[in-house]
Amino acid sequence: MSVDLSYKTKPDNDQLDQFSGDTGMPLLGNAIPIVTDYLNEVQDRMQKYGNFNHMKMFSQHSLMVAGPDLYQTIFQDRDNNFSAEMGYIKQLGEFYLGGLLIMDFDEHKAQRRMMQSAFRTQALTRYLEMMQPYITKHVQSWGKEGSINFYDKIKPLLLEIGADCFLGLSNVGEEMKHVNDLFLTVNDGLVSMVKWNVPFTTYGKAKRARVELEAYFLKLIRDRRAQGAVGDDMLTQFAMAKDENGNPWSEQEVMKHGIFLLFAAHDTTSSVLTSLARILGGDPAAQQRCRDEANASGTESPTREGLDAMTYTGWCFSEALRLYPSVPMYMRRTIREFEWEGKTIPANTVLSMPTIINHLDPKYWTNPTKFDPERFSEERAEHRTHPMCYTPFGGGLHKCIGYHFAELMTKAVLREIVRNWEFTTPVGYNPTMEWFPLPKAKDGVPLALKRPKAA
């Protein structure tokens, strides 16, 4: 079905007073409680106003919606009626427009098809070989200190992995650290409360950081093409890729995909690993089960088959994402009016879709706030009680293209950690959560380390 692209020229519908809800403060709307207290705020809104409620983030009105049946209709989008691009354009699109997540319909399908080769089994196997030396070097060095801040330690490790697997840069010096700082500056701009593009504001600094990132990536792409480069990293694969007609991507397309994927993969993995450090640091029995699997996985350098056999560790990965989903809010915008449960949702209405509501719904999950990895076992399979009760990587045609890569890297890093260290969080540890742009404990998770006992 061809889609009339004129929907991209139309403004958001802000006439939503027929729905219950509140739109918060002047100028900021509901931004402060959503950003600073996401879980309580979205749960309170659903309890008070129901599964369709009118809210506002800064100047953008939207309907906050929940329910796996509705999410299935939206994600599968059989009638081409839900635009990801127009849903994200005033939030994530401010800094990552042109990324695969923020594309619609035929454009999205064509771009995704060209990217598939970078995420196939052979490529994932090669990425594992590339990342393992960095994992070993970093994790084995942690014990010199006896205690660490996990987030502060995991970021430089993932920076080196990202530089090699995504950009083909094996020696990370000050240049790459500067690139990392640019991403951090951009991400600060994503959650900035003041959207003024002037030099002294967080938002203005983020806009300039984005321009610098674009220049950096464009230079890498031009150099790779000029050299006729052959490499296993994603940027080189994208730079040299051709469509079914033999046409390469434009420099702009490669640059935008490269920037977005490095942001998404790097930050998603740092988020889920930090969540796992927090959870397993307070659950020695679960940590030991992961350690037993890691020790049984064979060689010093893991294989894909060895990681696949770490079943319980995979359940822990899934359970951490259920409790702390890396994408706290999916966004879409309607193209045409549609009906749902007796309600008429107008055309051009932005839909805010908090992942956590379905992830904690007791209709689908036993004791939903408890960390219980075995709910993902074949015997229980709670994640299959509804196709959309568990959506940490989205769903339908927009399901994250890199979810296998994220699980691979998380398992490889966690395997090395538990083989080398027993780690514990402080007694009574209950950190404040920071949910945006990606969730993590605000203090970065302090851990005490010691060598594990010999089996």
C-alpha positions as CSV (number, residue, x, y, z in Angstrom):
1,M,0.0,0.0,0.0
2,S,1.5,3.3,-1.1
3,V,1.4,6.1,1.5
4,D,0.6,9.7,0.8
5,L,3.6,11.5,2.4
6,S,1.8,14.7,2.9
7,Y,1.3,13.7,6.5
8,K,4.8,14.9,7.1
9,T,3.8,18.5,6.4
10,K,0.9,18.6,8.8
11,P,1.1,19.9,12.4
12,D,0.5,17.8,15.4
13,N,-3.1,17.6,16.5
14,D,-3.3,19.4,19.9
15,Q,-7.1,19.3,20.3
16,L,-7.3,16.5,22.9
17,D,-9.5,18.0,25.6
18,Q,-12.1,15.2,25.0
19,F,-9.6,12.9,26.8
20,S,-9.0,12.9,30.5
21,G,-5.6,13.9,31.7
22,D,-3.5,17.0,32.6
23,T,-1.0,19.0,30.7
24,G,1.2,20.2,33.6
25,M,3.0,23.5,33.8
26,P,3.1,26.3,31.3
27,L,5.9,25.9,28.7
28,L,7.3,22.6,30.3
29,G,4.0,20.6,30.4
30,N,4.6,17.3,32.1
31,A,8.3,17.1,31.2
32,I,9.7,17.4,34.8
33,P,7.7,14.6,36.4
34,I,8.1,12.3,33.3
35,V,11.9,12.8,33.1
36,T,12.6,12.9,36.9
37,D,10.1,10.3,38.2
38,Y,9.1,8.3,35.1
39,L,7.8,5.1,36.7
40,N,5.7,6.7,39.4
41,E,4.4,9.3,37.0
42,V,3.2,7.0,34.3
43,Q,1.7,4.5,36.8
44,D,-0.1,7.4,38.5
45,R,-1.5,8.7,35.3
46,M,-2.8,5.3,34.2
47,Q,-4.4,4.8,37.5
48,K,-6.0,8.2,37.6
49,Y,-6.9,8.8,34.0
50,G,-6.9,5.4,32.3
51,N,-5.1,3.9,29.3
52,F,-5.8,7.0,27.1
53,N,-4.7,10.2,28.8
54,H,-3.9,13.7,27.5
55,M,-0.4,14.9,28.4
56,K,2.2,17.4,27.1
57,M,6.0,17.4,26.8
58,F,7.1,21.0,26.5
59,S,4.8,22.3,23.6
60,Q,3.9,18.9,22.2
61,H,0.5,17.5,23.2
62,S,0.1,13.7,23.0
63,L,-2.0,10.8,24.3
64,M,-0.2,8.5,26.7
65,V,-1.6,5.1,25.8
66,A,-1.0,1.5,27.2
67,G,-2.2,-2.0,26.7
68,P,-0.6,-4.8,24.6
69,D,-3.6,-5.2,22.3
70,L,-3.2,-1.5,21.3
71,Y,0.6,-1.8,21.0
72,Q,0.1,-4.8,18.7
73,T,-2.1,-2.8,16.4
74,I,0.4,0.1,16.4
75,F,3.6,-1.9,16.0
76,Q,2.2,-4.2,13.3
77,D,0.6,-1.2,11.6
78,R,-1.2,-3.3,8.9
79,D,-2.9,-0.1,7.5
80,N,0.2,2.2,7.4
81,N,-1.5,4.6,9.9
82,F,1.3,5.1,12.5
83,S,4.3,7.2,11.8
84,A,7.5,6.7,13.8
85,E,9.2,9.7,12.2
86,M,6.5,12.1,13.1
87,G,6.2,10.6,16.6
88,Y,9.8,11.0,17.4
89,I,10.6,14.1,15.4
90,K,10.3,16.6,18.3
91,Q,12.1,14.4,20.8
92,L,14.7,12.0,19.6
93,G,14.5,13.5,16.1
94,E,15.9,16.7,17.4
95,F,19.3,15.1,17.4
96,Y,19.0,11.7,15.6
97,L,16.8,12.3,12.6
98,G,17.8,10.0,9.8
99,G,18.3,7.0,12.1
100,L,16.5,3.8,11.2
101,L,14.1,4.1,14.2
102,I,12.9,7.5,12.9
103,M,11.9,6.3,9.4
104,D,8.6,5.2,7.9
105,F,7.2,2.7,5.5
106,D,9.1,2.2,2.2
107,E,12.1,4.3,3.2
108,H,12.4,2.3,6.4
109,K,12.1,-1.0,4.6
110,A,14.7,-0.1,2.0
111,Q,17.2,1.2,4.5
112,R,16.7,-1.7,6.9
113,R,17.3,-4.2,4.0
114,M,20.7,-2.6,3.2
115,M,21.7,-2.8,6.9
116,Q,20.8,-6.4,7.5
117,S,24.2,-7.9,6.4
118,A,25.9,-6.0,9.3
119,F,23.7,-8.0,11.8
120,R,23.7,-11.5,10.4
121,T,25.3,-14.5,12.2
122,Q,28.6,-14.3,10.4
123,A,29.0,-10.6,11.3
124,L,28.0,-11.2,14.9
125,T,30.6,-13.9,15.3
126,R,33.2,-11.5,14.0
127,Y,32.1,-8.8,16.4
128,L,32.5,-11.2,19.3
129,E,36.1,-11.9,18.2
130,M,36.8,-8.2,18.0
131,M,35.3,-7.2,21.3
132,Q,36.7,-10.0,23.6
133,P,40.3,-8.6,23.9
134,Y,38.8,-5.3,25.2
135,I,36.5,-7.1,27.6
136,T,39.3,-9.2,29.1
137,K,41.7,-6.2,29.4
138,H,39.2,-3.9,31.2
139,V,37.4,-6.4,33.5
140,Q,40.6,-8.1,34.7
141,S,42.1,-4.7,35.7
142,W,39.2,-3.7,38.0
143,G,40.5,-5.6,41.0
144,K,43.3,-3.2,41.6
145,E,40.9,-0.9,43.3
146,G,38.8,-3.3,45.4
147,S,35.7,-1.2,44.8
148,I,34.4,0.5,41.7
149,N,31.6,2.6,40.3
150,F,30.3,0.2,37.7
151,Y,28.9,2.8,35.2
152,D,32.2,4.7,35.3
153,K,34.1,1.5,34.5
154,I,31.7,0.1,31.9
155,K,31.6,3.2,29.7
156,P,35.3,3.2,28.6
157,L,35.1,-0.5,27.9
158,L,32.0,-0.1,25.7
159,L,33.6,2.9,24.1
160,E,36.6,0.8,22.9
161,I,34.2,-2.0,21.7
162,G,32.1,0.6,19.8
163,A,35.1,2.2,18.3
164,D,36.3,-1.1,16.8
165,C,33.0,-2.9,16.0
166,F,31.2,0.2,14.7
167,L,33.9,2.5,13.4
168,G,36.9,0.2,12.7
169,L,39.2,2.2,15.1
170,S,41.3,-0.2,17.1
171,N,43.4,2.4,19.0
172,V,41.1,4.6,21.1
173,G,43.0,7.8,22.0
174,E,41.9,11.3,22.9
175,E,40.1,11.7,19.6
176,M,37.7,8.9,20.3
177,K,37.2,10.1,23.9
178,H,36.3,13.4,22.5
179,V,33.7,11.7,20.2
180,N,32.3,10.1,23.3
181,D,32.1,13.4,25.1
182,L,30.2,14.8,22.0
183,F,27.6,12.0,22.4
184,L,27.2,12.7,26.1
185,T,26.7,16.4,25.3
186,V,24.0,15.5,22.6
187,N,22.3,13.2,25.1
188,D,22.2,16.0,27.7
189,G,20.4,18.0,25.1
190,L,17.8,15.3,24.6
191,V,16.5,15.8,28.2
192,S,17.2,19.5,28.5
193,M,14.3,21.5,29.9
194,V,15.3,24.7,28.1
195,K,15.1,24.3,24.3
196,W,17.0,27.4,23.3
197,N,19.7,27.0,20.6
198,V,22.1,29.6,22.0
199,P,25.7,29.0,23.0
200,F,25.4,28.9,26.8
201,T,22.4,26.5,27.1
202,T,22.7,22.7,27.3
203,Y,20.5,22.4,24.3
204,G,22.7,24.8,22.3
205,K,25.8,22.9,23.2
206,A,24.1,19.7,22.1
207,K,23.3,21.1,18.7
208,R,26.9,22.2,18.2
209,A,28.1,18.8,19.3
210,R,25.8,17.1,16.7
211,V,27.3,19.3,14.0
212,E,30.8,18.2,15.1
213,L,29.8,14.5,15.1
214,E,28.5,14.8,11.6
215,A,31.8,16.3,10.4
216,Y,33.8,13.5,12.1
217,F,31.7,10.7,10.6
218,L,31.6,12.2,7.1
219,K,35.4,12.4,7.1
220,L,35.6,8.7,8.1
221,I,33.1,7.7,5.4
222,R,35.0,9.7,2.7
223,D,38.3,8.2,3.7
224,R,36.9,4.6,3.6
225,R,35.4,5.1,0.2
226,A,38.5,6.8,-1.2
227,Q,40.6,3.8,0.0
228,G,38.1,1.3,-1.2
229,A,38.2,0.0,2.3
230,V,37.4,-3.6,3.3
231,G,36.6,-4.1,6.9
232,D,34.4,-5.9,9.4
233,D,33.2,-2.8,11.2
234,M,29.6,-1.5,10.6
235,L,30.6,1.9,9.3
236,T,32.8,0.4,6.6
237,Q,30.1,-2.1,5.6
238,F,27.5,0.7,5.3
239,A,30.0,2.9,3.4
240,M,30.6,0.2,0.8
241,A,27.0,-1.2,0.7
242,K,24.9,-1.1,-2.5
243,D,21.2,-1.6,-3.0
244,E,19.7,-4.1,-5.4
245,N,20.4,-1.7,-8.3
246,G,24.0,-1.3,-7.4
247,N,23.7,2.2,-6.0
248,P,25.6,3.1,-2.8
249,W,24.0,5.0,0.1
250,S,24.7,8.7,0.1
251,E,27.3,10.1,2.5
252,Q,24.5,11.7,4.5
253,E,22.6,8.4,4.9
254,V,25.7,6.5,6.1
255,M,26.6,9.3,8.5
256,K,23.1,9.4,10.0
257,H,22.8,5.7,10.4
258,G,26.3,5.4,11.9
259,I,25.7,8.1,14.5
260,F,22.4,6.7,15.5
261,L,23.5,3.1,15.8
262,L,26.6,4.0,17.8
263,F,24.4,5.9,20.2
264,A,21.7,3.2,20.4
265,A,24.0,0.2,20.8
266,H,26.5,1.8,23.2
267,D,23.9,3.4,25.5
268,T,21.5,0.5,25.4
269,T,24.2,-2.0,26.5
270,S,25.6,0.3,29.2
271,S,22.1,0.7,30.5
272,V,21.2,-3.0,30.7
273,L,24.7,-3.9,32.1
274,T,24.3,-1.3,34.8
275,S,20.9,-2.7,35.7
276,L,22.3,-6.2,35.9
277,A,25.2,-5.0,38.1
278,R,22.7,-3.4,40.4
279,I,20.4,-6.5,40.5
280,L,23.0,-9.2,40.7
281,G,25.1,-7.2,43.2
282,G,22.3,-7.7,45.6
283,D,21.3,-11.2,44.7
284,P,24.3,-13.5,45.3
285,A,22.3,-16.7,44.3
286,A,21.4,-15.3,40.9
287,Q,25.0,-14.1,40.4
288,Q,26.4,-17.5,41.2
289,R,24.1,-19.2,38.7
290,C,25.4,-16.8,36.1
291,R,29.0,-17.6,37.2
292,D,28.3,-21.4,37.0
293,E,27.1,-21.0,33.4
294,A,30.1,-18.8,32.5
295,N,32.6,-21.3,33.9
296,A,30.8,-24.1,32.1
297,S,31.0,-22.2,28.8
298,G,34.4,-23.5,27.9
299,T,37.3,-21.6,26.5
300,E,38.8,-18.3,27.8
301,S,37.5,-16.6,24.6
302,P,33.8,-17.3,24.3
303,T,32.1,-18.6,21.2
304,R,28.6,-17.8,19.9
305,E,27.6,-21.4,20.8
306,G,29.0,-21.0,24.3
307,L,27.1,-17.8,24.9
308,D,23.9,-19.2,23.5
309,A,24.2,-22.1,26.1
310,M,24.2,-19.5,28.9
311,T,20.4,-19.8,29.3
312,Y,19.9,-18.4,32.8
313,T,22.2,-15.5,31.9
314,G,19.9,-14.8,28.9
315,W,16.9,-14.9,31.2
316,C,18.6,-12.3,33.5
317,F,19.3,-10.1,30.5
318,S,15.6,-10.3,29.5
319,E,14.4,-9.7,33.1
320,A,16.6,-6.7,33.5
321,L,15.1,-5.2,30.4
322,R,11.6,-6.0,31.6
323,L,12.2,-4.0,34.8
324,Y,14.3,-1.3,33.3
325,P,13.5,-1.1,29.5
326,S,16.2,0.7,27.5
327,V,13.5,2.6,25.6
328,P,11.2,4.0,28.3
329,M,8.8,5.6,25.8
330,Y,8.0,4.6,22.3
331,M,6.4,7.3,20.1
332,R,4.1,7.3,17.1
333,R,1.8,9.7,15.4
334,T,-1.5,8.8,13.7
335,I,-1.8,9.6,10.0
336,R,-5.6,9.1,9.8
337,E,-8.3,9.0,12.4
338,F,-8.8,5.6,14.0
339,E,-11.2,4.0,16.5
340,W,-10.1,2.0,19.6
341,E,-12.4,0.7,22.3
342,G,-15.1,3.2,21.5
343,K,-12.7,6.2,21.4
344,T,-11.9,8.2,18.3
345,I,-8.3,9.2,18.0
346,P,-7.9,12.1,15.5
347,A,-5.4,12.2,12.6
348,N,-2.0,13.6,13.4
349,T,-2.2,12.8,17.1
350,V,1.1,11.9,18.8
351,L,1.0,8.7,20.9
352,S,3.3,8.3,23.8
353,M,3.7,4.6,24.7
354,P,5.4,3.9,28.1
355,T,7.0,0.4,27.9
356,I,7.0,-0.2,31.6
357,I,3.2,-0.3,32.0
358,N,2.8,-3.6,30.0
359,H,6.0,-4.9,31.5
360,L,4.6,-4.7,35.0
361,D,1.0,-5.7,34.2
362,P,-0.1,-8.5,36.7
363,K,-2.4,-9.9,33.9
364,Y,0.7,-11.2,32.2
365,W,3.4,-11.3,34.9
366,T,3.5,-13.2,38.2
367,N,4.6,-10.8,41.0
368,P,5.6,-8.3,38.4
369,T,7.9,-6.0,40.4
370,K,10.1,-9.0,41.5
371,F,13.3,-9.9,39.8
372,D,12.5,-13.5,38.6
373,P,14.5,-14.6,35.5
374,E,12.8,-18.0,35.4
375,R,9.6,-16.3,34.2
376,F,11.4,-16.4,30.8
377,S,11.9,-20.2,30.9
378,E,10.1,-22.5,28.5
379,E,8.1,-23.9,31.3
380,R,6.7,-20.5,32.4
381,A,7.2,-18.3,29.3
382,E,5.3,-15.4,30.8
383,H,6.7,-13.1,28.0
384,R,4.6,-15.1,25.5
385,T,1.3,-14.7,27.3
386,H,0.6,-11.8,24.9
387,P,2.7,-10.9,21.8
388,M,3.2,-7.4,23.0
389,C,3.4,-7.7,26.8
390,Y,7.2,-7.6,26.5
391,T,8.6,-5.1,24.1
392,P,12.1,-3.9,25.2
393,F,13.2,-3.8,21.5
394,G,9.9,-2.6,20.0
395,G,7.9,-4.8,17.7
396,G,6.7,-5.3,14.1
397,L,8.8,-3.9,11.3
398,H,10.4,-1.4,13.6
399,K,11.8,-4.0,16.0
400,C,15.4,-3.1,16.9
401,I,17.7,-4.4,14.2
402,G,20.5,-4.7,16.8
403,Y,18.8,-6.7,19.5
404,H,20.9,-9.8,18.9
405,F,24.1,-7.7,19.0
406,A,23.0,-6.2,22.3
407,E,22.4,-9.6,23.9
408,L,25.7,-10.9,22.5
409,M,27.7,-8.0,23.9
410,T,25.9,-8.1,27.3
411,K,26.5,-11.8,27.7
412,A,30.1,-11.6,26.7
413,V,30.8,-8.7,29.2
414,L,28.8,-10.3,32.0
415,R,30.5,-13.6,31.5
416,E,33.9,-12.1,31.9
417,I,32.8,-10.2,35.0
418,V,31.3,-13.1,36.9
419,R,34.3,-15.4,36.0
420,N,36.7,-12.9,37.5
421,W,34.7,-11.2,40.3
422,E,32.2,-11.6,43.0
423,F,30.5,-8.2,43.4
424,T,28.2,-6.7,45.9
425,T,26.2,-3.5,46.3
426,P,26.0,-1.7,49.7
427,V,23.6,-3.1,52.3
428,G,20.1,-1.8,51.7
429,Y,21.1,-0.3,48.4
430,N,18.1,1.4,46.7
431,P,19.3,4.0,44.2
432,T,17.4,6.8,42.6
433,M,16.7,5.9,38.9
434,E,17.5,8.1,36.0
435,W,15.2,7.1,33.2
436,F,16.1,9.4,30.3
437,P,17.6,9.3,27.8
438,L,18.3,5.7,28.9
439,P,17.7,4.2,32.3
440,K,20.3,3.6,34.9
441,A,20.9,4.1,38.6
442,K,21.8,7.7,39.1
443,D,24.8,7.0,41.2
444,G,26.3,4.5,38.7
445,V,26.1,1.5,41.1
446,P,28.9,1.2,43.6
447,L,30.3,-2.3,43.9
448,A,32.7,-4.1,46.2
449,L,34.8,-6.7,44.4
450,K,36.6,-9.9,45.5
451,R,37.8,-13.0,43.7
452,P,35.2,-15.7,43.5
453,K,35.8,-18.9,45.4
454,A,37.3,-21.8,43.4
455,A,34.6,-24.3,42.4
